[in-house]
Amino acid sequence: MIKITQHLWFEKDMEAAIGFYTSLIPGSSVDWISALPADSPSGPAGSVRIAAFTLGDQRYMAIEAGPLDPFNHSFSIIAECETQAEIDRLWDALKEGGSTEQCGWLKDRWGLSWQITPKRLAELMGDPDPAKAKRVAEAMLGMVKFDIAGLEAAANC
């Protein structure tokens, strides 16, 4: 079977970023961190670092090798949360030094995009009653950080 791993390129502070991410998501770990040897064509000894880590049930690789392309919205990590407390905890931690956006999106201090979403949102949006799903969608579009109670209230109007 082919294994799929996401790969992130950090300009700097890779170790701090992955340490922070793995501290926030239960079941996560930093698997290893290494510097490329002196004979690497990628730069002087120690200038390029690579790492493997796990966030929840997803595998990642990371490289710290100076500027290339900054992170953008074309790649984001979705954290699907069961409770409002989980949403609040992740949101507050990840937005520190970053910026928030509409519909549960934020960029962390390294510029990586995250979507902090309630599991309940998919259930409400998939409701067989199109009017109910529409009300939930409209409520979602008016939110920055998701509020499960607000989504439920829109569904039950």
C-alpha positions as MATLAB code, in Angstrom:
seq = 'MIKITQHLWFEKDMEAAIGFYTSLIPGSSVDWISALPADSPSGPAGSVRIAAFTLGDQRYMAIEAGPLDPFNHSFSIIAECETQAEIDRLWDALKEGGSTEQCGWLKDRWGLSWQITPKRLAELMGDPDPAKAKRVAEAMLGMVKFDIAGLEAAANC';
ca = [
       0.000    0.000    0.000;
       1.200    3.519   -0.793;
       1.632    5.741    2.252;
       0.726    9.407    1.959;
       2.502   12.046    4.035;
       1.947   15.812    3.977;
       5.120   17.906    3.671;
       5.602   21.420    5.054;
       8.453   23.806    4.147;
       9.388   26.249    6.908;
      11.643   29.220    6.332;
      12.715   29.059    9.989;
      11.581   27.849   13.422;
      10.471   24.405   12.168;
      11.273   22.699   15.467;
       9.305   25.275   17.467;
       6.338   24.988   15.096;
       6.089   21.209   15.143;
       6.671   21.125   18.892;
       3.794   23.572   19.308;
       1.469   21.676   16.934;
       2.129   18.313   18.572;
       1.515   19.803   22.029;
      -1.972   20.950   20.948;
      -3.339   17.862   19.213;
      -3.897   14.742   21.355;
      -2.159   11.612   20.066;
       0.578   13.628   18.335;
       4.353   13.202   18.446;
       7.616   14.439   17.014;
       9.099   11.281   15.504;
      12.563   12.625   14.673;
      14.502   15.775   13.760;
      17.768   15.787   11.842;
      20.169   18.191   10.132;
      21.485   17.367    6.678;
      25.188   16.483    6.663;
      28.032   18.774    5.616;
      28.275   17.222    2.159;
      24.667   18.096    1.263;
      24.107   20.125   -1.924;
      21.350   22.007   -0.076;
      23.652   24.223    1.973;
      26.254   24.292    4.733;
      26.174   21.672    7.472;
      23.198   22.185    9.768;
      21.558   24.838    7.563;
      18.852   22.439    6.407;
      16.868   20.504    8.974;
      14.232   17.870    8.367;
      11.698   16.248   10.675;
       8.916   13.701   10.821;
       5.930   14.166   13.078;
       2.384   12.979   13.602;
      -0.650   15.185   14.261;
      -3.507   13.057   15.521;
      -3.797   10.345   12.880;
      -1.911   12.184   10.090;
       1.765   11.876    9.185;
       3.861   14.902    8.228;
       7.380   15.663    7.133;
       8.883   19.116    7.489;
      11.934   20.912    6.227;
      13.547   24.119    7.441;
      15.608   25.442    4.568;
      15.148   29.184    4.306;
      12.664   31.090    2.196;
      10.982   29.469   -0.789;
       7.231   29.896   -1.129;
       5.244   31.073    1.890;
       2.319   28.998    3.137;
      -1.005   29.988    1.606;
      -4.666   28.935    1.573;
      -4.050   26.218   -1.000;
      -2.961   23.985    1.891;
      -4.601   23.992    5.299;
      -4.937   21.650    8.222;
      -8.488   20.921    9.315;
      -8.997   20.168   12.991;
     -12.462   18.694   13.447;
     -13.532   19.209   17.053;
     -16.233   17.468   19.084;
     -16.861   20.299   21.559;
     -16.848   24.067   21.806;
     -14.147   23.780   24.469;
     -11.872   22.011   21.936;
     -12.580   24.688   19.327;
     -11.856   27.464   21.834;
      -8.611   25.856   23.048;
      -7.168   25.282   19.570;
      -8.405   28.608   18.226;
      -6.916   30.619   21.069;
      -3.556   28.822   20.896;
      -3.160   28.877   17.113;
      -4.272   32.486   16.584;
      -1.578   33.785   18.976;
       0.811   35.745   16.754;
      -1.270   34.903   13.677;
      -4.509   36.167   12.189;
      -8.126   35.038   12.114;
     -10.428   34.804    9.134;
     -14.036   34.064    8.343;
     -15.601   30.582    8.564;
     -13.250   29.030   11.106;
     -10.016   29.797    9.240;
      -6.905   31.219   10.818;
      -3.223   31.542   10.057;
      -0.797   30.670   12.814;
       2.388   32.621   13.603;
       4.284   30.625   10.926;
       1.675   31.472    8.279;
       0.160   27.985    8.078;
      -3.601   27.973    7.488;
      -5.873   26.027    9.814;
      -9.607   25.349    9.743;
     -10.936   24.767   13.252;
     -14.348   23.222   12.678;
     -16.971   21.479   14.767;
     -17.815   17.929   13.738;
     -21.444   18.975   14.125;
     -21.133   21.431   11.213;
     -20.914   18.664    8.590;
     -23.918   16.951   10.121;
     -25.981   20.148   10.083;
     -24.907   21.120    6.552;
     -25.837   17.637    5.331;
     -29.338   17.777    6.774;
     -31.952   16.506    4.295;
     -34.025   19.652    4.902;
     -32.552   22.199    2.450;
     -33.981   25.165    4.377;
     -32.275   23.983    7.562;
     -28.952   23.438    5.764;
     -29.254   26.905    4.206;
     -29.814   28.556    7.590;
     -26.754   26.778    8.972;
     -24.668   27.849    5.946;
     -25.751   31.460    6.385;
     -24.909   31.364   10.091;
     -21.514   29.782    9.307;
     -20.689   32.523    6.800;
     -21.258   35.138    9.499;
     -18.840   33.526   11.945;
     -15.103   33.896   12.383;
     -14.544   31.318   15.141;
     -17.261   28.687   14.983;
     -19.905   28.675   17.687;
     -21.660   25.310   17.902;
     -24.609   26.751   19.859;
     -25.088   29.412   17.175;
     -25.060   26.799   14.413;
     -27.567   24.675   16.322;
     -29.797   27.712   16.895;
     -29.764   28.503   13.161;
     -30.658   24.911   12.360;
     -33.585   24.927   14.776;
     -35.160   28.282   13.798;
];
